[in-house]
Amino acid sequence: MTCSVLVGGGWGDEGKGKCITYLCHNDKPNIIARAGVGPNAGHSVEFNGEKYGLR
């Protein structure tokens, strides 16, 4: 099984979301995980037409 890991060391928009979107559309992964979210990070995920807010 192959594994792709995207790591960002800077603050703000580094383009990680765009890279992940590209990888997801091309590689069709079975599992996608996000880790290391800080207390001020507000992100959302859309899955099967439903939007989930992450904090």
mmCIF entry with sequence, helices, sheets and N, C-alpha, C, O atoms, coordinates in Angstrom:
data_MODEL
# 
_entry.id   MODEL 
# 
_entity.id                         1 
_entity.type                       polymer 
_entity.pdbx_number_of_molecules   1 
# 
_entity_poly.entity_id                      1 
_entity_poly.type                           'polypeptide(L)' 
_entity_poly.nstd_linkage                   no 
_entity_poly.nstd_monomer                   no 
_entity_poly.pdbx_seq_one_letter_code       MTCSVLVGGGWGDEGKGKCITYLCHNDKPNIIARAGVGPNAGHSVEFNGEKYGLR 
_entity_poly.pdbx_seq_one_letter_code_can   MTCSVLVGGGWGDEGKGKCITYLCHNDKPNIIARAGVGPNAGHSVEFNGEKYGLR 
_entity_poly.pdbx_strand_id                 A 
# 
loop_
_entity_poly_seq.entity_id 
_entity_poly_seq.num 
_entity_poly_seq.mon_id 
_entity_poly_seq.hetero 
1 1  MET n 
1 2  THR n 
1 3  CYS n 
1 4  SER n 
1 5  VAL n 
1 6  LEU n 
1 7  VAL n 
1 8  GLY n 
1 9  GLY n 
1 10 GLY n 
1 11 TRP n 
1 12 GLY n 
1 13 ASP n 
1 14 GLU n 
1 15 GLY n 
1 16 LYS n 
1 17 GLY n 
1 18 LYS n 
1 19 CYS n 
1 20 ILE n 
1 21 THR n 
1 22 TYR n 
1 23 LEU n 
1 24 CYS n 
1 25 HIS n 
1 26 ASN n 
1 27 ASP n 
1 28 LYS n 
1 29 PRO n 
1 30 ASN n 
1 31 ILE n 
1 32 ILE n 
1 33 ALA n 
1 34 ARG n 
1 35 ALA n 
1 36 GLY n 
1 37 VAL n 
1 38 GLY n 
1 39 PRO n 
1 40 ASN n 
1 41 ALA n 
1 42 GLY n 
1 43 HIS n 
1 44 SER n 
1 45 VAL n 
1 46 GLU n 
1 47 PHE n 
1 48 ASN n 
1 49 GLY n 
1 50 GLU n 
1 51 LYS n 
1 52 TYR n 
1 53 GLY n 
1 54 LEU n 
1 55 ARG n 
# 
_struct_asym.id          A 
_struct_asym.entity_id   1 
# 
_struct_conf.conf_type_id            HELX_P 
_struct_conf.id                      HELX_P1 
_struct_conf.pdbx_PDB_helix_id       AA1 
_struct_conf.beg_label_comp_id       LYS 
_struct_conf.beg_label_asym_id       A 
_struct_conf.beg_label_seq_id        16 
_struct_conf.pdbx_beg_PDB_ins_code   ? 
_struct_conf.end_label_comp_id       ASP 
_struct_conf.end_label_asym_id       A 
_struct_conf.end_label_seq_id        27 
_struct_conf.pdbx_end_PDB_ins_code   ? 
_struct_conf.beg_auth_comp_id        LYS 
_struct_conf.beg_auth_asym_id        A 
_struct_conf.beg_auth_seq_id         16 
_struct_conf.end_auth_comp_id        ASP 
_struct_conf.end_auth_asym_id        A 
_struct_conf.end_auth_seq_id         27 
_struct_conf.pdbx_PDB_helix_class    1 
_struct_conf.details                 ? 
_struct_conf.pdbx_PDB_helix_length   12 
# 
_struct_conf_type.id          HELX_P 
_struct_conf_type.criteria    ? 
_struct_conf_type.reference   ? 
# 
_struct_sheet.id               AA1 
_struct_sheet.type             ? 
_struct_sheet.number_strands   2 
_struct_sheet.details          ? 
# 
_struct_sheet_order.sheet_id     AA1 
_struct_sheet_order.range_id_1   1 
_struct_sheet_order.range_id_2   2 
_struct_sheet_order.offset       ? 
_struct_sheet_order.sense        anti-parallel 
# 
loop_
_struct_sheet_range.sheet_id 
_struct_sheet_range.id 
_struct_sheet_range.beg_label_comp_id 
_struct_sheet_range.beg_label_asym_id 
_struct_sheet_range.beg_label_seq_id 
_struct_sheet_range.pdbx_beg_PDB_ins_code 
_struct_sheet_range.end_label_comp_id 
_struct_sheet_range.end_label_asym_id 
_struct_sheet_range.end_label_seq_id 
_struct_sheet_range.pdbx_end_PDB_ins_code 
_struct_sheet_range.beg_auth_comp_id 
_struct_sheet_range.beg_auth_asym_id 
_struct_sheet_range.beg_auth_seq_id 
_struct_sheet_range.end_auth_comp_id 
_struct_sheet_range.end_auth_asym_id 
_struct_sheet_range.end_auth_seq_id 
AA1 1 HIS A 43 ? PHE A 47 ? HIS A 43 PHE A 47 
AA1 2 GLU A 50 ? LEU A 54 ? GLU A 50 LEU A 54 
# 
loop_
_atom_site.group_PDB 
_atom_site.id 
_atom_site.type_symbol 
_atom_site.label_atom_id 
_atom_site.label_alt_id 
_atom_site.label_comp_id 
_atom_site.label_asym_id 
_atom_site.label_entity_id 
_atom_site.label_seq_id 
_atom_site.pdbx_PDB_ins_code 
_atom_site.Cartn_x 
_atom_site.Cartn_y 
_atom_site.Cartn_z 
_atom_site.occupancy 
_atom_site.B_iso_or_equiv 
_atom_site.pdbx_formal_charge 
_atom_site.auth_seq_id 
_atom_site.auth_comp_id 
_atom_site.auth_asym_id 
_atom_site.auth_atom_id 
_atom_site.pdbx_PDB_model_num 
ATOM 1   N N  . MET A 1 1  ? 0.848   -1.168 0.000  1.00 0.00 ? 1  MET A N  1 
ATOM 2   C CA . MET A 1 1  ? 0.000   0.000  0.000  1.00 0.00 ? 1  MET A CA 1 
ATOM 3   C C  . MET A 1 1  ? 0.899   1.238  0.000  1.00 0.00 ? 1  MET A C  1 
ATOM 4   O O  . MET A 1 1  ? 1.828   1.331  0.802  1.00 0.00 ? 1  MET A O  1 
ATOM 5   N N  . THR A 1 2  ? 0.630   2.164  -0.877 1.00 0.00 ? 2  THR A N  1 
ATOM 6   C CA . THR A 1 2  ? 1.393   3.412  -0.914 1.00 0.00 ? 2  THR A CA 1 
ATOM 7   C C  . THR A 1 2  ? 0.735   4.443  -0.012 1.00 0.00 ? 2  THR A C  1 
ATOM 8   O O  . THR A 1 2  ? -0.451  4.347  0.304  1.00 0.00 ? 2  THR A O  1 
ATOM 9   N N  . CYS A 1 3  ? 1.515   5.419  0.391  1.00 0.00 ? 3  CYS A N  1 
ATOM 10  C CA . CYS A 1 3  ? 1.036   6.462  1.290  1.00 0.00 ? 3  CYS A CA 1 
ATOM 11  C C  . CYS A 1 3  ? 1.611   7.798  0.827  1.00 0.00 ? 3  CYS A C  1 
ATOM 12  O O  . CYS A 1 3  ? 2.807   7.906  0.557  1.00 0.00 ? 3  CYS A O  1 
ATOM 13  N N  . SER A 1 4  ? 0.760   8.803  0.738  1.00 0.00 ? 4  SER A N  1 
ATOM 14  C CA . SER A 1 4  ? 1.214   10.159 0.422  1.00 0.00 ? 4  SER A CA 1 
ATOM 15  C C  . SER A 1 4  ? 1.009   11.019 1.660  1.00 0.00 ? 4  SER A C  1 
ATOM 16  O O  . SER A 1 4  ? -0.050  10.972 2.287  1.00 0.00 ? 4  SER A O  1 
ATOM 17  N N  . VAL A 1 5  ? 2.017   11.801 2.009  1.00 0.00 ? 5  VAL A N  1 
ATOM 18  C CA . VAL A 1 5  ? 1.945   12.683 3.166  1.00 0.00 ? 5  VAL A CA 1 
ATOM 19  C C  . VAL A 1 5  ? 2.277   14.092 2.700  1.00 0.00 ? 5  VAL A C  1 
ATOM 20  O O  . VAL A 1 5  ? 3.285   14.308 2.027  1.00 0.00 ? 5  VAL A O  1 
ATOM 21  N N  . LEU A 1 6  ? 1.430   15.047 3.058  1.00 0.00 ? 6  LEU A N  1 
ATOM 22  C CA . LEU A 1 6  ? 1.675   16.453 2.723  1.00 0.00 ? 6  LEU A CA 1 
ATOM 23  C C  . LEU A 1 6  ? 1.893   17.201 4.028  1.00 0.00 ? 6  LEU A C  1 
ATOM 24  O O  . LEU A 1 6  ? 1.022   17.214 4.898  1.00 0.00 ? 6  LEU A O  1 
ATOM 25  N N  . VAL A 1 7  ? 3.061   17.824 4.160  1.00 0.00 ? 7  VAL A N  1 
ATOM 26  C CA . VAL A 1 7  ? 3.421   18.532 5.383  1.00 0.00 ? 7  VAL A CA 1 
ATOM 27  C C  . VAL A 1 7  ? 3.661   19.992 5.041  1.00 0.00 ? 7  VAL A C  1 
ATOM 28  O O  . VAL A 1 7  ? 4.356   20.307 4.075  1.00 0.00 ? 7  VAL A O  1 
ATOM 29  N N  . GLY A 1 8  ? 3.085   20.878 5.835  1.00 0.00 ? 8  GLY A N  1 
ATOM 30  C CA . GLY A 1 8  ? 3.314   22.306 5.663  1.00 0.00 ? 8  GLY A CA 1 
ATOM 31  C C  . GLY A 1 8  ? 3.914   22.872 6.935  1.00 0.00 ? 8  GLY A C  1 
ATOM 32  O O  . GLY A 1 8  ? 3.402   22.620 8.025  1.00 0.00 ? 8  GLY A O  1 
ATOM 33  N N  . GLY A 1 9  ? 4.983   23.628 6.815  1.00 0.00 ? 9  GLY A N  1 
ATOM 34  C CA . GLY A 1 9  ? 5.648   24.169 7.991  1.00 0.00 ? 9  GLY A CA 1 
ATOM 35  C C  . GLY A 1 9  ? 5.389   25.640 8.224  1.00 0.00 ? 9  GLY A C  1 
ATOM 36  O O  . GLY A 1 9  ? 5.843   26.201 9.221  1.00 0.00 ? 9  GLY A O  1 
ATOM 37  N N  . GLY A 1 10 ? 4.673   26.266 7.328  1.00 0.00 ? 10 GLY A N  1 
ATOM 38  C CA . GLY A 1 10 ? 4.431   27.697 7.460  1.00 0.00 ? 10 GLY A CA 1 
ATOM 39  C C  . GLY A 1 10 ? 3.040   28.005 7.969  1.00 0.00 ? 10 GLY A C  1 
ATOM 40  O O  . GLY A 1 10 ? 2.194   27.119 8.085  1.00 0.00 ? 10 GLY A O  1 
ATOM 41  N N  . TRP A 1 11 ? 2.818   29.252 8.265  1.00 0.00 ? 11 TRP A N  1 
ATOM 42  C CA . TRP A 1 11 ? 1.508   29.711 8.722  1.00 0.00 ? 11 TRP A CA 1 
ATOM 43  C C  . TRP A 1 11 ? 0.722   30.246 7.525  1.00 0.00 ? 11 TRP A C  1 
ATOM 44  O O  . TRP A 1 11 ? 1.299   30.764 6.569  1.00 0.00 ? 11 TRP A O  1 
ATOM 45  N N  . GLY A 1 12 ? -0.575  30.115 7.595  1.00 0.00 ? 12 GLY A N  1 
ATOM 46  C CA . GLY A 1 12 ? -1.416  30.669 6.538  1.00 0.00 ? 12 GLY A CA 1 
ATOM 47  C C  . GLY A 1 12 ? -1.585  29.731 5.365  1.00 0.00 ? 12 GLY A C  1 
ATOM 48  O O  . GLY A 1 12 ? -1.366  28.524 5.470  1.00 0.00 ? 12 GLY A O  1 
ATOM 49  N N  . ASP A 1 13 ? -1.979  30.308 4.250  1.00 0.00 ? 13 ASP A N  1 
ATOM 50  C CA . ASP A 1 13 ? -2.299  29.527 3.058  1.00 0.00 ? 13 ASP A CA 1 
ATOM 51  C C  . ASP A 1 13 ? -1.024  29.202 2.286  1.00 0.00 ? 13 ASP A C  1 
ATOM 52  O O  . ASP A 1 13 ? -0.431  30.062 1.635  1.00 0.00 ? 13 ASP A O  1 
ATOM 53  N N  . GLU A 1 14 ? -0.627  27.954 2.376  1.00 0.00 ? 14 GLU A N  1 
ATOM 54  C CA . GLU A 1 14 ? 0.535   27.485 1.616  1.00 0.00 ? 14 GLU A CA 1 
ATOM 55  C C  . GLU A 1 14 ? 0.108   26.764 0.347  1.00 0.00 ? 14 GLU A C  1 
ATOM 56  O O  . GLU A 1 14 ? 0.947   26.387 -0.470 1.00 0.00 ? 14 GLU A O  1 
ATOM 57  N N  . GLY A 1 15 ? -1.174  26.575 0.185  1.00 0.00 ? 15 GLY A N  1 
ATOM 58  C CA . GLY A 1 15 ? -1.664  25.835 -0.962 1.00 0.00 ? 15 GLY A CA 1 
ATOM 59  C C  . GLY A 1 15 ? -1.832  24.350 -0.695 1.00 0.00 ? 15 GLY A C  1 
ATOM 60  O O  . GLY A 1 15 ? -2.021  23.572 -1.631 1.00 0.00 ? 15 GLY A O  1 
ATOM 61  N N  . LYS A 1 16 ? -1.765  23.939 0.582  1.00 0.00 ? 16 LYS A N  1 
ATOM 62  C CA . LYS A 1 16 ? -1.900  22.518 0.922  1.00 0.00 ? 16 LYS A CA 1 
ATOM 63  C C  . LYS A 1 16 ? -3.261  21.970 0.489  1.00 0.00 ? 16 LYS A C  1 
ATOM 64  O O  . LYS A 1 16 ? -3.344  20.851 -0.018 1.00 0.00 ? 16 LYS A O  1 
ATOM 65  N N  . GLY A 1 17 ? -4.311  22.739 0.683  1.00 0.00 ? 17 GLY A N  1 
ATOM 66  C CA . GLY A 1 17 ? -5.647  22.280 0.309  1.00 0.00 ? 17 GLY A CA 1 
ATOM 67  C C  . GLY A 1 17 ? -5.765  22.010 -1.179 1.00 0.00 ? 17 GLY A C  1 
ATOM 68  O O  . GLY A 1 17 ? -6.402  21.039 -1.590 1.00 0.00 ? 17 GLY A O  1 
ATOM 69  N N  . LYS A 1 18 ? -5.160  22.856 -1.980 1.00 0.00 ? 18 LYS A N  1 
ATOM 70  C CA . LYS A 1 18 ? -5.185  22.655 -3.430 1.00 0.00 ? 18 LYS A CA 1 
ATOM 71  C C  . LYS A 1 18 ? -4.402  21.415 -3.828 1.00 0.00 ? 18 LYS A C  1 
ATOM 72  O O  . LYS A 1 18 ? -4.807  20.681 -4.729 1.00 0.00 ? 18 LYS A O  1 
ATOM 73  N N  . CYS A 1 19 ? -3.273  21.180 -3.150 1.00 0.00 ? 19 CYS A N  1 
ATOM 74  C CA . CYS A 1 19 ? -2.483  19.980 -3.426 1.00 0.00 ? 19 CYS A CA 1 
ATOM 75  C C  . CYS A 1 19 ? -3.257  18.721 -3.061 1.00 0.00 ? 19 CYS A C  1 
ATOM 76  O O  . CYS A 1 19 ? -3.253  17.751 -3.819 1.00 0.00 ? 19 CYS A O  1 
ATOM 77  N N  . ILE A 1 20 ? -3.915  18.727 -1.919 1.00 0.00 ? 20 ILE A N  1 
ATOM 78  C CA . ILE A 1 20 ? -4.698  17.566 -1.481 1.00 0.00 ? 20 ILE A CA 1 
ATOM 79  C C  . ILE A 1 20 ? -5.860  17.316 -2.427 1.00 0.00 ? 20 ILE A C  1 
ATOM 80  O O  . ILE A 1 20 ? -6.152  16.167 -2.759 1.00 0.00 ? 20 ILE A O  1 
ATOM 81  N N  . THR A 1 21 ? -6.523  18.375 -2.862 1.00 0.00 ? 21 THR A N  1 
ATOM 82  C CA . THR A 1 21 ? -7.623  18.227 -3.817 1.00 0.00 ? 21 THR A CA 1 
ATOM 83  C C  . THR A 1 21 ? -7.136  17.571 -5.096 1.00 0.00 ? 21 THR A C  1 
ATOM 84  O O  . THR A 1 21 ? -7.793  16.679 -5.632 1.00 0.00 ? 21 THR A O  1 
ATOM 85  N N  . TYR A 1 22 ? -5.989  18.010 -5.583 1.00 0.00 ? 22 TYR A N  1 
ATOM 86  C CA . TYR A 1 22 ? -5.401  17.420 -6.788 1.00 0.00 ? 22 TYR A CA 1 
ATOM 87  C C  . TYR A 1 22 ? -5.112  15.934 -6.577 1.00 0.00 ? 22 TYR A C  1 
ATOM 88  O O  . TYR A 1 22 ? -5.484  15.103 -7.405 1.00 0.00 ? 22 TYR A O  1 
ATOM 89  N N  . LEU A 1 23 ? -4.448  15.600 -5.462 1.00 0.00 ? 23 LEU A N  1 
ATOM 90  C CA . LEU A 1 23 ? -4.116  14.203 -5.180 1.00 0.00 ? 23 LEU A CA 1 
ATOM 91  C C  . LEU A 1 23 ? -5.377  13.342 -5.048 1.00 0.00 ? 23 LEU A C  1 
ATOM 92  O O  . LEU A 1 23 ? -5.403  12.208 -5.529 1.00 0.00 ? 23 LEU A O  1 
ATOM 93  N N  . CYS A 1 24 ? -6.404  13.863 -4.411 1.00 0.00 ? 24 CYS A N  1 
ATOM 94  C CA . CYS A 1 24 ? -7.647  13.105 -4.230 1.00 0.00 ? 24 CYS A CA 1 
ATOM 95  C C  . CYS A 1 24 ? -8.335  12.816 -5.556 1.00 0.00 ? 24 CYS A C  1 
ATOM 96  O O  . CYS A 1 24 ? -8.835  11.713 -5.779 1.00 0.00 ? 24 CYS A O  1 
ATOM 97  N N  . HIS A 1 25 ? -8.359  13.807 -6.430 1.00 0.00 ? 25 HIS A N  1 
ATOM 98  C CA . HIS A 1 25 ? -9.008  13.603 -7.730 1.00 0.00 ? 25 HIS A CA 1 
ATOM 99  C C  . HIS A 1 25 ? -8.230  12.620 -8.603 1.00 0.00 ? 25 HIS A C  1 
ATOM 100 O O  . HIS A 1 25 ? -8.827  11.883 -9.387 1.00 0.00 ? 25 HIS A O  1 
ATOM 101 N N  . ASN A 1 26 ? -6.909  12.603 -8.474 1.00 0.00 ? 26 ASN A N  1 
ATOM 102 C CA . ASN A 1 26 ? -6.089  11.744 -9.329 1.00 0.00 ? 26 ASN A CA 1 
ATOM 103 C C  . ASN A 1 26 ? -5.824  10.366 -8.743 1.00 0.00 ? 26 ASN A C  1 
ATOM 104 O O  . ASN A 1 26 ? -5.860  9.370  -9.464 1.00 0.00 ? 26 ASN A O  1 
ATOM 105 N N  . ASP A 1 27 ? -5.556  10.299 -7.441 1.00 0.00 ? 27 ASP A N  1 
ATOM 106 C CA . ASP A 1 27 ? -5.159  9.029  -6.821 1.00 0.00 ? 27 ASP A CA 1 
ATOM 107 C C  . ASP A 1 27 ? -6.324  8.231  -6.248 1.00 0.00 ? 27 ASP A C  1 
ATOM 108 O O  . ASP A 1 27 ? -6.193  7.030  -6.016 1.00 0.00 ? 27 ASP A O  1 
ATOM 109 N N  . LYS A 1 28 ? -7.464  8.882  -6.018 1.00 0.00 ? 28 LYS A N  1 
ATOM 110 C CA . LYS A 1 28 ? -8.659  8.222  -5.457 1.00 0.00 ? 28 LYS A CA 1 
ATOM 111 C C  . LYS A 1 28 ? -8.316  7.427  -4.181 1.00 0.00 ? 28 LYS A C  1 
ATOM 112 O O  . LYS A 1 28 ? -8.510  6.212  -4.154 1.00 0.00 ? 28 LYS A O  1 
ATOM 113 N N  . PRO A 1 29 ? -7.812  8.090  -3.129 1.00 0.00 ? 29 PRO A N  1 
ATOM 114 C CA . PRO A 1 29 ? -7.425  7.368  -1.914 1.00 0.00 ? 29 PRO A CA 1 
ATOM 115 C C  . PRO A 1 29 ? -8.637  6.808  -1.166 1.00 0.00 ? 29 PRO A C  1 
ATOM 116 O O  . PRO A 1 29 ? -9.745  7.334  -1.270 1.00 0.00 ? 29 PRO A O  1 
ATOM 117 N N  . ASN A 1 30 ? -8.405  5.734  -0.416 1.00 0.00 ? 30 ASN A N  1 
ATOM 118 C CA . ASN A 1 30 ? -9.452  5.134  0.407  1.00 0.00 ? 30 ASN A CA 1 
ATOM 119 C C  . ASN A 1 30 ? -9.603  5.856  1.735  1.00 0.00 ? 30 ASN A C  1 
ATOM 120 O O  . ASN A 1 30 ? -10.700 5.925  2.289  1.00 0.00 ? 30 ASN A O  1 
ATOM 121 N N  . ILE A 1 31 ? -8.505  6.394  2.243  1.00 0.00 ? 31 ILE A N  1 
ATOM 122 C CA . ILE A 1 31 ? -8.513  7.071  3.541  1.00 0.00 ? 31 ILE A CA 1 
ATOM 123 C C  . ILE A 1 31 ? -7.797  8.405  3.398  1.00 0.00 ? 31 ILE A C  1 
ATOM 124 O O  . ILE A 1 31 ? -6.735  8.497  2.782  1.00 0.00 ? 31 ILE A O  1 
ATOM 125 N N  . ILE A 1 32 ? -8.404  9.446  3.986  1.00 0.00 ? 32 ILE A N  1 
ATOM 126 C CA . ILE A 1 32 ? -7.778  10.763 4.036  1.00 0.00 ? 32 ILE A CA 1 
ATOM 127 C C  . ILE A 1 32 ? -7.851  11.208 5.491  1.00 0.00 ? 32 ILE A C  1 
ATOM 128 O O  . ILE A 1 32 ? -8.929  11.189 6.085  1.00 0.00 ? 32 ILE A O  1 
ATOM 129 N N  . ALA A 1 33 ? -6.731  11.607 6.071  1.00 0.00 ? 33 ALA A N  1 
ATOM 130 C CA . ALA A 1 33 ? -6.699  12.018 7.470  1.00 0.00 ? 33 ALA A CA 1 
ATOM 131 C C  . ALA A 1 33 ? -6.023  13.376 7.593  1.00 0.00 ? 33 ALA A C  1 
ATOM 132 O O  . ALA A 1 33 ? -5.125  13.716 6.823  1.00 0.00 ? 33 ALA A O  1 
ATOM 133 N N  . ARG A 1 34 ? -6.473  14.136 8.573  1.00 0.00 ? 34 ARG A N  1 
ATOM 134 C CA . ARG A 1 34 ? -5.888  15.444 8.855  1.00 0.00 ? 34 ARG A CA 1 
ATOM 135 C C  . ARG A 1 34 ? -5.483  15.456 10.322 1.00 0.00 ? 34 ARG A C  1 
ATOM 136 O O  . ARG A 1 34 ? -6.242  15.022 11.187 1.00 0.00 ? 34 ARG A O  1 
ATOM 137 N N  . ALA A 1 35 ? -4.290  15.953 10.594 1.00 0.00 ? 35 ALA A N  1 
ATOM 138 C CA . ALA A 1 35 ? -3.800  15.968 11.975 1.00 0.00 ? 35 ALA A CA 1 
ATOM 139 C C  . ALA A 1 35 ? -3.107  17.283 12.271 1.00 0.00 ? 35 ALA A C  1 
ATOM 140 O O  . ALA A 1 35 ? -2.719  18.018 11.363 1.00 0.00 ? 35 ALA A O  1 
ATOM 141 N N  . GLY A 1 36 ? -2.958  17.566 13.545 1.00 0.00 ? 36 GLY A N  1 
ATOM 142 C CA . GLY A 1 36 ? -2.197  18.734 13.960 1.00 0.00 ? 36 GLY A CA 1 
ATOM 143 C C  . GLY A 1 36 ? -2.928  20.045 13.786 1.00 0.00 ? 36 GLY A C  1 
ATOM 144 O O  . GLY A 1 36 ? -2.288  21.076 13.575 1.00 0.00 ? 36 GLY A O  1 
ATOM 145 N N  . VAL A 1 37 ? -4.234  20.043 13.866 1.00 0.00 ? 37 VAL A N  1 
ATOM 146 C CA . VAL A 1 37 ? -5.016  21.269 13.691 1.00 0.00 ? 37 VAL A CA 1 
ATOM 147 C C  . VAL A 1 37 ? -4.904  22.109 14.960 1.00 0.00 ? 37 VAL A C  1 
ATOM 148 O O  . VAL A 1 37 ? -5.156  21.614 16.059 1.00 0.00 ? 37 VAL A O  1 
ATOM 149 N N  . GLY A 1 38 ? -4.530  23.368 14.810 1.00 0.00 ? 38 GLY A N  1 
ATOM 150 C CA . GLY A 1 38 ? -4.399  24.259 15.953 1.00 0.00 ? 38 GLY A CA 1 
ATOM 151 C C  . GLY A 1 38 ? -5.749  24.771 16.425 1.00 0.00 ? 38 GLY A C  1 
ATOM 152 O O  . GLY A 1 38 ? -6.761  24.545 15.760 1.00 0.00 ? 38 GLY A O  1 
ATOM 153 N N  . PRO A 1 39 ? -5.783  25.460 17.567 1.00 0.00 ? 39 PRO A N  1 
ATOM 154 C CA . PRO A 1 39 ? -7.042  25.928 18.137 1.00 0.00 ? 39 PRO A CA 1 
ATOM 155 C C  . PRO A 1 39 ? -7.719  27.016 17.309 1.00 0.00 ? 39 PRO A C  1 
ATOM 156 O O  . PRO A 1 39 ? -8.929  27.206 17.427 1.00 0.00 ? 39 PRO A O  1 
ATOM 157 N N  . ASN A 1 40 ? -6.975  27.726 16.486 1.00 0.00 ? 40 ASN A N  1 
ATOM 158 C CA . ASN A 1 40 ? -7.561  28.807 15.689 1.00 0.00 ? 40 ASN A CA 1 
ATOM 159 C C  . ASN A 1 40 ? -7.900  28.380 14.270 1.00 0.00 ? 40 ASN A C  1 
ATOM 160 O O  . ASN A 1 40 ? -8.416  29.180 13.489 1.00 0.00 ? 40 ASN A O  1 
ATOM 161 N N  . ALA A 1 41 ? -7.616  27.133 13.929 1.00 0.00 ? 41 ALA A N  1 
ATOM 162 C CA . ALA A 1 41 ? -7.854  26.676 12.562 1.00 0.00 ? 41 ALA A CA 1 
ATOM 163 C C  . ALA A 1 41 ? -9.316  26.299 12.384 1.00 0.00 ? 41 ALA A C  1 
ATOM 164 O O  . ALA A 1 41 ? -9.822  25.408 13.067 1.00 0.00 ? 41 ALA A O  1 
ATOM 165 N N  . GLY A 1 42 ? -9.979  26.965 11.485 1.00 0.00 ? 42 GLY A N  1 
ATOM 166 C CA . GLY A 1 42 ? -11.354 26.625 11.156 1.00 0.00 ? 42 GLY A CA 1 
ATOM 167 C C  . GLY A 1 42 ? -11.422 26.149 9.716  1.00 0.00 ? 42 GLY A C  1 
ATOM 168 O O  . GLY A 1 42 ? -11.164 26.920 8.791  1.00 0.00 ? 42 GLY A O  1 
ATOM 169 N N  . HIS A 1 43 ? -11.761 24.904 9.524  1.00 0.00 ? 43 HIS A N  1 
ATOM 170 C CA . HIS A 1 43 ? -11.810 24.327 8.190  1.00 0.00 ? 43 HIS A CA 1 
ATOM 171 C C  . HIS A 1 43 ? -13.127 23.587 8.025  1.00 0.00 ? 43 HIS A C  1 
ATOM 172 O O  . HIS A 1 43 ? -13.791 23.265 9.010  1.00 0.00 ? 43 HIS A O  1 
ATOM 173 N N  . SER A 1 44 ? -13.497 23.321 6.803  1.00 0.00 ? 44 SER A N  1 
ATOM 174 C CA . SER A 1 44 ? -14.707 22.552 6.548  1.00 0.00 ? 44 SER A CA 1 
ATOM 175 C C  . SER A 1 44 ? -14.392 21.447 5.547  1.00 0.00 ? 44 SER A C  1 
ATOM 176 O O  . SER A 1 44 ? -13.489 21.562 4.719  1.00 0.00 ? 44 SER A O  1 
ATOM 177 N N  . VAL A 1 45 ? -15.163 20.381 5.653  1.00 0.00 ? 45 VAL A N  1 
ATOM 178 C CA . VAL A 1 45 ? -15.031 19.237 4.766  1.00 0.00 ? 45 VAL A CA 1 
ATOM 179 C C  . VAL A 1 45 ? -16.400 18.957 4.188  1.00 0.00 ? 45 VAL A C  1 
ATOM 180 O O  . VAL A 1 45 ? -17.394 18.951 4.913  1.00 0.00 ? 45 VAL A O  1 
ATOM 181 N N  . GLU A 1 46 ? -16.460 18.726 2.884  1.00 0.00 ? 46 GLU A N  1 
ATOM 182 C CA . GLU A 1 46 ? -17.725 18.364 2.248  1.00 0.00 ? 46 GLU A CA 1 
ATOM 183 C C  . GLU A 1 46 ? -17.647 16.912 1.815  1.00 0.00 ? 46 GLU A C  1 
ATOM 184 O O  . GLU A 1 46 ? -16.715 16.502 1.123  1.00 0.00 ? 46 GLU A O  1 
ATOM 185 N N  . PHE A 1 47 ? -18.652 16.131 2.238  1.00 0.00 ? 47 PHE A N  1 
ATOM 186 C CA . PHE A 1 47 ? -18.693 14.707 1.945  1.00 0.00 ? 47 PHE A CA 1 
ATOM 187 C C  . PHE A 1 47 ? -20.119 14.306 1.632  1.00 0.00 ? 47 PHE A C  1 
ATOM 188 O O  . PHE A 1 47 ? -21.026 14.551 2.427  1.00 0.00 ? 47 PHE A O  1 
ATOM 189 N N  . ASN A 1 48 ? -20.320 13.695 0.487  1.00 0.00 ? 48 ASN A N  1 
ATOM 190 C CA . ASN A 1 48 ? -21.652 13.263 0.046  1.00 0.00 ? 48 ASN A CA 1 
ATOM 191 C C  . ASN A 1 48 ? -22.671 14.394 0.124  1.00 0.00 ? 48 ASN A C  1 
ATOM 192 O O  . ASN A 1 48 ? -23.813 14.183 0.533  1.00 0.00 ? 48 ASN A O  1 
ATOM 193 N N  . GLY A 1 49 ? -22.259 15.580 -0.265 1.00 0.00 ? 49 GLY A N  1 
ATOM 194 C CA . GLY A 1 49 ? -23.171 16.718 -0.309 1.00 0.00 ? 49 GLY A CA 1 
ATOM 195 C C  . GLY A 1 49 ? -23.414 17.377 1.040  1.00 0.00 ? 49 GLY A C  1 
ATOM 196 O O  . GLY A 1 49 ? -24.156 18.357 1.100  1.00 0.00 ? 49 GLY A O  1 
ATOM 197 N N  . GLU A 1 50 ? -22.822 16.885 2.128  1.00 0.00 ? 50 GLU A N  1 
ATOM 198 C CA . GLU A 1 50 ? -22.976 17.476 3.456  1.00 0.00 ? 50 GLU A CA 1 
ATOM 199 C C  . GLU A 1 50 ? -21.677 18.174 3.844  1.00 0.00 ? 50 GLU A C  1 
ATOM 200 O O  . GLU A 1 50 ? -20.587 17.660 3.593  1.00 0.00 ? 50 GLU A O  1 
ATOM 201 N N  . LYS A 1 51 ? -21.802 19.344 4.456  1.00 0.00 ? 51 LYS A N  1 
ATOM 202 C CA . LYS A 1 51 ? -20.631 20.123 4.846  1.00 0.00 ? 51 LYS A CA 1 
ATOM 203 C C  . LYS A 1 51 ? -20.454 20.034 6.361  1.00 0.00 ? 51 LYS A C  1 
ATOM 204 O O  . LYS A 1 51 ? -21.403 20.235 7.119  1.00 0.00 ? 51 LYS A O  1 
ATOM 205 N N  . TYR A 1 52 ? -19.226 19.730 6.793  1.00 0.00 ? 52 TYR A N  1 
ATOM 206 C CA . TYR A 1 52 ? -18.897 19.587 8.213  1.00 0.00 ? 52 TYR A CA 1 
ATOM 207 C C  . TYR A 1 52 ? -17.836 20.600 8.596  1.00 0.00 ? 52 TYR A C  1 
ATOM 208 O O  . TYR A 1 52 ? -16.811 20.710 7.924  1.00 0.00 ? 52 TYR A O  1 
ATOM 209 N N  . GLY A 1 53 ? -18.072 21.342 9.670  1.00 0.00 ? 53 GLY A N  1 
ATOM 210 C CA . GLY A 1 53 ? -17.105 22.297 10.173 1.00 0.00 ? 53 GLY A CA 1 
ATOM 211 C C  . GLY A 1 53 ? -16.158 21.615 11.142 1.00 0.00 ? 53 GLY A C  1 
ATOM 212 O O  . GLY A 1 53 ? -16.596 20.903 12.046 1.00 0.00 ? 53 GLY A O  1 
ATOM 213 N N  . LEU A 1 54 ? -14.862 21.829 10.959 1.00 0.00 ? 54 LEU A N  1 
ATOM 214 C CA . LEU A 1 54 ? -13.857 21.243 11.839 1.00 0.00 ? 54 LEU A CA 1 
ATOM 215 C C  . LEU A 1 54 ? -13.180 22.334 12.637 1.00 0.00 ? 54 LEU A C  1 
ATOM 216 O O  . LEU A 1 54 ? -12.899 23.414 12.118 1.00 0.00 ? 54 LEU A O  1 
ATOM 217 N N  . ARG A 1 55 ? -12.923 22.055 13.881 1.00 0.00 ? 55 ARG A N  1 
ATOM 218 C CA . ARG A 1 55 ? -12.177 22.971 14.755 1.00 0.00 ? 55 ARG A CA 1 
ATOM 219 C C  . ARG A 1 55 ? -11.290 22.168 15.646 1.00 0.00 ? 55 ARG A C  1 
ATOM 220 O O  . ARG A 1 55 ? -10.567 22.731 16.468 1.00 0.00 ? 55 ARG A O  1 
# 
